[in-house]
Amino acid sequence: MAHETEKLPLRRLEQPIQKFIKVAIPTDLERLQKHQMNIEKFQRGQQWDRLHQEHVNASRTVQVSALEAAHPALGSAGRHSHGLAY
């Protein structure tokens, strides 16, 4: 038996993709810049526990962004289901 993939019309995906490009990407880039500043601050202050937590948070931001990029129709639902309602 051949595996059939569901084909979605481009028009159906266009709006979620455009929203992702206009909203999610700039938001995630801003968030990652804040993580970077915090990581540098915690490194300078030798606050290792906070540094570790900031690395974890930055990784989660990247993971959720990748999930949304792979499935743009998820939109903000992906963030909320991962406890990342920002």
Backbone as XML, in Angstrom:
<?xml version="1.0"?>
<chain id="A" units="angstrom">
  <residue number="1" name="MET">
    <atom name="N" x="0.833" y="-1.183" z="0.000"/>
    <atom name="CA" x="0.000" y="0.000" z="0.000"/>
    <atom name="C" x="0.881" y="1.251" z="0.000"/>
  </residue>
  <residue number="2" name="ALA">
    <atom name="N" x="0.614" y="2.146" z="-0.872"/>
    <atom name="CA" x="1.378" y="3.386" z="-0.952"/>
    <atom name="C" x="0.893" y="4.368" z="0.105"/>
  </residue>
  <residue number="3" name="HIS">
    <atom name="N" x="1.834" y="5.073" z="0.683"/>
    <atom name="CA" x="1.496" y="6.085" z="1.692"/>
    <atom name="C" x="1.044" y="7.355" z="0.978"/>
  </residue>
  <residue number="4" name="GLU">
    <atom name="N" x="-0.157" y="7.782" z="1.284"/>
    <atom name="CA" x="-0.690" y="8.985" z="0.654"/>
    <atom name="C" x="-0.519" y="10.165" z="1.601"/>
  </residue>
  <residue number="5" name="THR">
    <atom name="N" x="-0.011" y="11.252" z="1.069"/>
    <atom name="CA" x="0.122" y="12.457" z="1.882"/>
    <atom name="C" x="-1.035" y="13.382" z="1.582"/>
  </residue>
  <residue number="6" name="GLU">
    <atom name="N" x="-1.452" y="14.074" z="2.617"/>
    <atom name="CA" x="-2.561" y="15.014" z="2.450"/>
    <atom name="C" x="-2.041" y="16.253" z="1.734"/>
  </residue>
  <residue number="7" name="LYS">
    <atom name="N" x="-2.710" y="16.644" z="0.684"/>
    <atom name="CA" x="-2.322" y="17.835" z="-0.060"/>
    <atom name="C" x="-3.240" y="18.972" z="0.343"/>
  </residue>
  <residue number="8" name="LEU">
    <atom name="N" x="-2.622" y="20.049" z="0.812"/>
    <atom name="CA" x="-3.385" y="21.226" z="1.210"/>
    <atom name="C" x="-3.245" y="22.298" z="0.147"/>
  </residue>
  <residue number="9" name="PRO">
    <atom name="N" x="-4.316" y="22.983" z="-0.165"/>
    <atom name="CA" x="-4.216" y="24.075" z="-1.127"/>
    <atom name="C" x="-3.297" y="25.175" z="-0.587"/>
  </residue>
  <residue number="10" name="LEU">
    <atom name="N" x="-2.510" y="25.740" z="-1.481"/>
    <atom name="CA" x="-1.582" y="26.792" z="-1.090"/>
    <atom name="C" x="-2.309" y="27.952" z="-0.424"/>
  </residue>
  <residue number="11" name="ARG">
    <atom name="N" x="-3.477" y="28.284" z="-0.908"/>
    <atom name="CA" x="-4.233" y="29.398" z="-0.330"/>
    <atom name="C" x="-4.566" y="29.151" z="1.135"/>
  </residue>
  <residue number="12" name="ARG">
    <atom name="N" x="-4.796" y="27.908" z="1.483"/>
    <atom name="CA" x="-5.133" y="27.576" z="2.869"/>
    <atom name="C" x="-3.941" y="27.797" z="3.802"/>
  </residue>
  <residue number="13" name="LEU">
    <atom name="N" x="-2.741" y="27.616" z="3.295"/>
    <atom name="CA" x="-1.533" y="27.776" z="4.099"/>
    <atom name="C" x="-0.944" y="29.175" z="4.022"/>
  </residue>
  <residue number="14" name="GLU">
    <atom name="N" x="-1.338" y="29.931" z="3.024"/>
    <atom name="CA" x="-0.719" y="31.236" z="2.796"/>
    <atom name="C" x="-0.871" y="32.174" z="3.992"/>
  </residue>
  <residue number="15" name="GLN">
    <atom name="N" x="-2.053" y="32.289" z="4.555"/>
    <atom name="CA" x="-2.275" y="33.208" z="5.670"/>
    <atom name="C" x="-1.455" y="32.824" z="6.909"/>
  </residue>
  <residue number="16" name="PRO">
    <atom name="N" x="-1.458" y="31.558" z="7.345"/>
    <atom name="CA" x="-0.623" y="31.218" z="8.502"/>
    <atom name="C" x="0.864" y="31.447" z="8.247"/>
  </residue>
  <residue number="17" name="ILE">
    <atom name="N" x="1.317" y="31.192" z="7.026"/>
    <atom name="CA" x="2.729" y="31.410" z="6.707"/>
    <atom name="C" x="3.064" y="32.895" z="6.763"/>
  </residue>
  <residue number="18" name="GLN">
    <atom name="N" x="2.212" y="33.735" z="6.179"/>
    <atom name="CA" x="2.450" y="35.180" z="6.209"/>
    <atom name="C" x="2.450" y="35.707" z="7.644"/>
  </residue>
  <residue number="19" name="LYS">
    <atom name="N" x="1.529" y="35.226" z="8.460"/>
    <atom name="CA" x="1.478" y="35.649" z="9.863"/>
    <atom name="C" x="2.755" y="35.236" z="10.582"/>
  </residue>
  <residue number="20" name="PHE">
    <atom name="N" x="3.219" y="34.031" z="10.315"/>
    <atom name="CA" x="4.457" y="33.545" z="10.915"/>
    <atom name="C" x="5.628" y="34.446" z="10.539"/>
  </residue>
  <residue number="21" name="ILE">
    <atom name="N" x="5.715" y="34.808" z="9.266"/>
    <atom name="CA" x="6.812" y="35.646" z="8.786"/>
    <atom name="C" x="6.754" y="37.038" z="9.401"/>
  </residue>
  <residue number="22" name="LYS">
    <atom name="N" x="5.559" y="37.608" z="9.491"/>
    <atom name="CA" x="5.419" y="38.988" z="9.963"/>
    <atom name="C" x="5.428" y="39.120" z="11.477"/>
  </residue>
  <residue number="23" name="VAL">
    <atom name="N" x="4.991" y="38.097" z="12.196"/>
    <atom name="CA" x="4.834" y="38.219" z="13.647"/>
    <atom name="C" x="5.807" y="37.334" z="14.414"/>
  </residue>
  <residue number="24" name="ALA">
    <atom name="N" x="5.774" y="36.057" z="14.151"/>
    <atom name="CA" x="6.536" y="35.113" z="14.970"/>
    <atom name="C" x="8.044" y="35.286" z="14.823"/>
  </residue>
  <residue number="25" name="ILE">
    <atom name="N" x="8.524" y="35.436" z="13.607"/>
    <atom name="CA" x="9.969" y="35.547" z="13.407"/>
    <atom name="C" x="10.533" y="36.786" z="14.092"/>
  </residue>
  <residue number="26" name="PRO">
    <atom name="N" x="9.984" y="37.987" z="13.862"/>
    <atom name="CA" x="10.528" y="39.155" z="14.565"/>
    <atom name="C" x="10.407" y="39.039" z="16.089"/>
  </residue>
  <residue number="27" name="THR">
    <atom name="N" x="9.318" y="38.473" z="16.563"/>
    <atom name="CA" x="9.137" y="38.303" z="18.008"/>
    <atom name="C" x="10.188" y="37.360" z="18.576"/>
  </residue>
  <residue number="28" name="ASP">
    <atom name="N" x="10.424" y="36.251" z="17.894"/>
    <atom name="CA" x="11.410" y="35.292" z="18.371"/>
    <atom name="C" x="12.825" y="35.856" z="18.294"/>
  </residue>
  <residue number="29" name="LEU">
    <atom name="N" x="13.132" y="36.624" z="17.256"/>
    <atom name="CA" x="14.458" y="37.241" z="17.166"/>
    <atom name="C" x="14.684" y="38.221" z="18.309"/>
  </residue>
  <residue number="30" name="GLU">
    <atom name="N" x="13.662" y="39.004" z="18.623"/>
    <atom name="CA" x="13.764" y="39.938" z="19.746"/>
    <atom name="C" x="13.973" y="39.172" z="21.056"/>
  </residue>
  <residue number="31" name="ARG">
    <atom name="N" x="13.229" y="38.111" z="21.221"/>
    <atom name="CA" x="13.340" y="37.298" z="22.435"/>
    <atom name="C" x="14.735" y="36.677" z="22.545"/>
  </residue>
  <residue number="32" name="LEU">
    <atom name="N" x="15.278" y="36.192" z="21.431"/>
    <atom name="CA" x="16.613" y="35.598" z="21.451"/>
    <atom name="C" x="17.688" y="36.639" z="21.747"/>
  </residue>
  <residue number="33" name="GLN">
    <atom name="N" x="17.494" y="37.871" z="21.284"/>
    <atom name="CA" x="18.440" y="38.938" z="21.619"/>
    <atom name="C" x="18.428" y="39.216" z="23.120"/>
  </residue>
  <residue number="34" name="LYS">
    <atom name="N" x="17.246" y="39.185" z="23.727"/>
    <atom name="CA" x="17.149" y="39.370" z="25.182"/>
    <atom name="C" x="17.824" y="38.215" z="25.916"/>
  </residue>
  <residue number="35" name="HIS">
    <atom name="N" x="17.632" y="36.998" z="25.420"/>
    <atom name="CA" x="18.306" y="35.846" z="26.029"/>
    <atom name="C" x="19.821" y="36.020" z="25.940"/>
  </residue>
  <residue number="36" name="GLN">
    <atom name="N" x="20.301" y="36.483" z="24.780"/>
    <atom name="CA" x="21.740" y="36.665" z="24.606"/>
    <atom name="C" x="22.280" y="37.697" z="25.596"/>
  </residue>
  <residue number="37" name="MET">
    <atom name="N" x="21.577" y="38.810" z="25.757"/>
    <atom name="CA" x="22.021" y="39.835" z="26.708"/>
    <atom name="C" x="22.044" y="39.273" z="28.130"/>
  </residue>
  <residue number="38" name="ASN">
    <atom name="N" x="21.009" y="38.514" z="28.490"/>
    <atom name="CA" x="20.968" y="37.917" z="29.825"/>
    <atom name="C" x="22.082" y="36.896" z="30.017"/>
  </residue>
  <residue number="39" name="ILE">
    <atom name="N" x="22.342" y="36.088" z="29.002"/>
    <atom name="CA" x="23.414" y="35.095" z="29.083"/>
    <atom name="C" x="24.750" y="35.787" z="29.323"/>
  </residue>
  <residue number="40" name="GLU">
    <atom name="N" x="25.018" y="36.853" z="28.578"/>
    <atom name="CA" x="26.274" y="37.587" z="28.755"/>
    <atom name="C" x="26.349" y="38.216" z="30.143"/>
  </residue>
  <residue number="41" name="LYS">
    <atom name="N" x="25.232" y="38.772" z="30.609"/>
    <atom name="CA" x="25.191" y="39.393" z="31.937"/>
    <atom name="C" x="25.447" y="38.350" z="33.031"/>
  </residue>
  <residue number="42" name="PHE">
    <atom name="N" x="24.799" y="37.205" z="32.926"/>
    <atom name="CA" x="24.962" y="36.167" z="33.948"/>
    <atom name="C" x="26.368" y="35.569" z="33.908"/>
  </residue>
  <residue number="43" name="GLN">
    <atom name="N" x="26.964" y="35.503" z="32.719"/>
    <atom name="CA" x="28.347" y="35.027" z="32.612"/>
    <atom name="C" x="29.292" y="35.989" z="33.321"/>
  </residue>
  <residue number="44" name="ARG">
    <atom name="N" x="29.140" y="37.277" z="33.023"/>
    <atom name="CA" x="30.004" y="38.276" z="33.663"/>
    <atom name="C" x="29.850" y="38.254" z="35.178"/>
  </residue>
  <residue number="45" name="GLY">
    <atom name="N" x="28.622" y="38.079" z="35.644"/>
    <atom name="CA" x="28.352" y="38.068" z="37.081"/>
    <atom name="C" x="28.561" y="36.715" z="37.730"/>
  </residue>
  <residue number="46" name="GLN">
    <atom name="N" x="28.999" y="35.747" z="36.948"/>
    <atom name="CA" x="29.230" y="34.386" z="37.428"/>
    <atom name="C" x="28.016" y="33.828" z="38.173"/>
  </residue>
  <residue number="47" name="GLN">
    <atom name="N" x="26.842" y="34.091" z="37.616"/>
    <atom name="CA" x="25.583" y="33.582" z="38.170"/>
    <atom name="C" x="25.223" y="32.319" z="37.392"/>
  </residue>
  <residue number="48" name="TRP">
    <atom name="N" x="25.866" y="31.229" z="37.757"/>
    <atom name="CA" x="25.826" y="30.020" z="36.952"/>
    <atom name="C" x="24.436" y="29.382" z="36.894"/>
  </residue>
  <residue number="49" name="ASP">
    <atom name="N" x="23.710" y="29.397" z="38.000"/>
    <atom name="CA" x="22.354" y="28.826" z="37.978"/>
    <atom name="C" x="21.449" y="29.611" z="37.037"/>
  </residue>
  <residue number="50" name="ARG">
    <atom name="N" x="21.533" y="30.930" z="37.117"/>
    <atom name="CA" x="20.709" y="31.769" z="36.242"/>
    <atom name="C" x="21.159" y="31.640" z="34.789"/>
  </residue>
  <residue number="51" name="LEU">
    <atom name="N" x="22.464" y="31.503" z="34.582"/>
    <atom name="CA" x="23.000" y="31.309" z="33.233"/>
    <atom name="C" x="22.446" y="30.019" z="32.626"/>
  </residue>
  <residue number="52" name="HIS">
    <atom name="N" x="22.471" y="28.958" z="33.413"/>
    <atom name="CA" x="21.939" y="27.681" z="32.924"/>
    <atom name="C" x="20.459" y="27.815" z="32.561"/>
  </residue>
  <residue number="53" name="GLN">
    <atom name="N" x="19.673" y="28.445" z="33.418"/>
    <atom name="CA" x="18.245" y="28.593" z="33.152"/>
    <atom name="C" x="18.002" y="29.436" z="31.900"/>
  </residue>
  <residue number="54" name="GLU">
    <atom name="N" x="18.833" y="30.443" z="31.689"/>
    <atom name="CA" x="18.686" y="31.282" z="30.494"/>
    <atom name="C" x="19.003" y="30.491" z="29.230"/>
  </residue>
  <residue number="55" name="HIS">
    <atom name="N" x="19.996" y="29.614" z="29.299"/>
    <atom name="CA" x="20.299" y="28.730" z="28.164"/>
    <atom name="C" x="19.110" y="27.824" z="27.864"/>
  </residue>
  <residue number="56" name="VAL">
    <atom name="N" x="18.493" y="27.286" z="28.909"/>
    <atom name="CA" x="17.318" y="26.427" z="28.738"/>
    <atom name="C" x="16.196" y="27.213" z="28.069"/>
  </residue>
  <residue number="57" name="ASN">
    <atom name="N" x="15.949" y="28.425" z="28.551"/>
    <atom name="CA" x="14.880" y="29.253" z="27.982"/>
    <atom name="C" x="15.151" y="29.596" z="26.521"/>
  </residue>
  <residue number="58" name="ALA">
    <atom name="N" x="16.395" y="29.923" z="26.198"/>
    <atom name="CA" x="16.748" y="30.233" z="24.810"/>
    <atom name="C" x="16.544" y="29.002" z="23.923"/>
  </residue>
  <residue number="59" name="SER">
    <atom name="N" x="16.914" y="27.839" z="24.423"/>
    <atom name="CA" x="16.719" y="26.600" z="23.656"/>
    <atom name="C" x="15.245" y="26.339" z="23.394"/>
  </residue>
  <residue number="60" name="ARG">
    <atom name="N" x="14.412" y="26.602" z="24.376"/>
    <atom name="CA" x="12.971" y="26.411" z="24.194"/>
    <atom name="C" x="12.422" y="27.361" z="23.138"/>
  </residue>
  <residue number="61" name="THR">
    <atom name="N" x="12.906" y="28.592" z="23.143"/>
    <atom name="CA" x="12.470" y="29.551" z="22.129"/>
    <atom name="C" x="12.802" y="29.029" z="20.738"/>
  </residue>
  <residue number="62" name="VAL">
    <atom name="N" x="14.009" y="28.506" z="20.574"/>
    <atom name="CA" x="14.431" y="27.974" z="19.278"/>
    <atom name="C" x="13.590" y="26.756" z="18.899"/>
  </residue>
  <residue number="63" name="GLN">
    <atom name="N" x="13.321" y="25.878" z="19.850"/>
    <atom name="CA" x="12.536" y="24.674" z="19.560"/>
    <atom name="C" x="11.119" y="25.019" z="19.122"/>
  </residue>
  <residue number="64" name="VAL">
    <atom name="N" x="10.491" y="25.954" z="19.822"/>
    <atom name="CA" x="9.125" y="26.339" z="19.465"/>
    <atom name="C" x="9.122" y="27.021" z="18.102"/>
  </residue>
  <residue number="65" name="SER">
    <atom name="N" x="10.128" y="27.849" z="17.827"/>
    <atom name="CA" x="10.219" y="28.501" z="16.521"/>
    <atom name="C" x="10.357" y="27.471" z="15.409"/>
  </residue>
  <residue number="66" name="ALA">
    <atom name="N" x="11.168" y="26.451" z="15.652"/>
    <atom name="CA" x="11.350" y="25.402" z="14.647"/>
    <atom name="C" x="10.055" y="24.628" z="14.433"/>
  </residue>
  <residue number="67" name="LEU">
    <atom name="N" x="9.345" y="24.357" z="15.508"/>
    <atom name="CA" x="8.067" y="23.655" z="15.396"/>
    <atom name="C" x="7.081" y="24.473" z="14.573"/>
  </residue>
  <residue number="68" name="GLU">
    <atom name="N" x="7.012" y="25.760" z="14.852"/>
    <atom name="CA" x="6.098" y="26.625" z="14.105"/>
    <atom name="C" x="6.523" y="26.766" z="12.651"/>
  </residue>
  <residue number="69" name="ALA">
    <atom name="N" x="7.817" y="26.791" z="12.399"/>
    <atom name="CA" x="8.286" y="26.889" z="11.018"/>
    <atom name="C" x="7.909" y="25.633" z="10.235"/>
  </residue>
  <residue number="70" name="ALA">
    <atom name="N" x="7.970" y="24.494" z="10.898"/>
    <atom name="CA" x="7.622" y="23.244" z="10.234"/>
    <atom name="C" x="6.114" y="23.104" z="10.042"/>
  </residue>
  <residue number="71" name="HIS">
    <atom name="N" x="5.354" y="23.711" z="10.937"/>
    <atom name="CA" x="3.893" y="23.594" z="10.911"/>
    <atom name="C" x="3.267" y="24.963" z="11.161"/>
  </residue>
  <residue number="72" name="PRO">
    <atom name="N" x="3.330" y="25.880" z="10.200"/>
    <atom name="CA" x="2.854" y="27.244" z="10.428"/>
    <atom name="C" x="1.384" y="27.333" z="10.805"/>
  </residue>
  <residue number="73" name="ALA">
    <atom name="N" x="0.602" y="26.335" z="10.481"/>
    <atom name="CA" x="-0.816" y="26.383" z="10.841"/>
    <atom name="C" x="-1.009" y="26.292" z="12.349"/>
  </residue>
  <residue number="74" name="LEU">
    <atom name="N" x="0.025" y="25.843" z="13.074"/>
    <atom name="CA" x="-0.080" y="25.780" z="14.533"/>
    <atom name="C" x="-0.153" y="27.169" z="15.142"/>
  </residue>
  <residue number="75" name="GLY">
    <atom name="N" x="0.587" y="28.103" z="14.558"/>
    <atom name="CA" x="0.571" y="29.477" z="15.048"/>
    <atom name="C" x="0.827" y="29.566" z="16.530"/>
  </residue>
  <residue number="76" name="SER">
    <atom name="N" x="0.066" y="30.407" z="17.203"/>
    <atom name="CA" x="0.271" y="30.615" z="18.631"/>
    <atom name="C" x="-0.149" y="29.402" z="19.442"/>
  </residue>
  <residue number="77" name="ALA">
    <atom name="N" x="-0.897" y="28.487" z="18.860"/>
    <atom name="CA" x="-1.303" y="27.288" z="19.597"/>
    <atom name="C" x="-0.080" y="26.490" z="20.022"/>
  </residue>
  <residue number="78" name="GLY">
    <atom name="N" x="0.951" y="26.481" z="19.203"/>
    <atom name="CA" x="2.178" y="25.781" z="19.559"/>
    <atom name="C" x="2.827" y="26.373" z="20.784"/>
  </residue>
  <residue number="79" name="ARG">
    <atom name="N" x="2.812" y="27.671" z="20.894"/>
    <atom name="CA" x="3.398" y="28.328" z="22.057"/>
    <atom name="C" x="2.601" y="28.024" z="23.316"/>
  </residue>
  <residue number="80" name="HIS">
    <atom name="N" x="1.282" y="28.109" z="23.226"/>
    <atom name="CA" x="0.452" y="27.895" z="24.407"/>
    <atom name="C" x="0.526" y="26.452" z="24.885"/>
  </residue>
  <residue number="81" name="SER">
    <atom name="N" x="0.597" y="25.508" z="23.978"/>
    <atom name="CA" x="0.646" y="24.110" z="24.394"/>
    <atom name="C" x="1.986" y="23.757" z="25.020"/>
  </residue>
  <residue number="82" name="HIS">
    <atom name="N" x="3.001" y="24.580" z="24.802"/>
    <atom name="CA" x="4.302" y="24.350" z="25.404"/>
    <atom name="C" x="4.530" y="25.240" z="26.616"/>
  </residue>
  <residue number="83" name="GLY">
    <atom name="N" x="3.492" y="25.906" z="27.071"/>
    <atom name="CA" x="3.635" y="26.768" z="28.236"/>
    <atom name="C" x="4.420" y="28.028" z="27.943"/>
  </residue>
  <residue number="84" name="LEU">
    <atom name="N" x="4.463" y="28.449" z="26.699"/>
    <atom name="CA" x="5.256" y="29.604" z="26.309"/>
    <atom name="C" x="4.363" y="30.703" z="25.766"/>
  </residue>
  <residue number="85" name="ALA">
    <atom name="N" x="3.382" y="31.073" z="26.512"/>
    <atom name="CA" x="2.446" y="32.111" z="26.059"/>
    <atom name="C" x="3.098" y="33.468" z="26.217"/>
  </residue>
  <residue number="86" name="TYR">
    <atom name="N" x="3.755" y="33.924" z="25.134"/>
    <atom name="CA" x="4.348" y="35.248" z="25.178"/>
    <atom name="C" x="3.794" y="36.079" z="24.076"/>
  </residue>
</chain>
